[in-house]
Amino acid sequence: MRTAGAPGVFLIGLIPLLGPLLAALWAAHAISFQLTEAPLQRMGKDFWERRLWHRAHRAESMGFGLAGFLTLFVPFANFLLAPALVVGATRLVLELEDEPEPSPLA
């Protein structure tokens, strides 16, 4: 992910009430994108295809990212849980790639 936007996300986080929510959503997206990068890259997807994959599976991607974001807040346990998130990201990609494509006529 690009780190040039990090100061902007920090400043957005300072906005009362809405800022922390937007910052948490951005962090969830970044965590999901980072953890699913390796399995998607092994499938031969370049950066733009990975972005399209996350857009196509937005709910699953953001749900996994939020779970990972909350998991990484646990002090000392995050050292043990971070590898589990990598395994979970790989399983997420494999399960979503096994789903048949929806028919445009359905």
Secondary structure, 3 states (H helix, E strand, C coil): CCCCCHHHHHHHHCCCCHHHHHHHHHHHHHHHHHHCHHHHHHCCCCHHHHHHHHHHCHHHHHHHHHHHHHHCCCCCCHHHHHHHHHHHHHHHHHHHHHCCCCCCCC
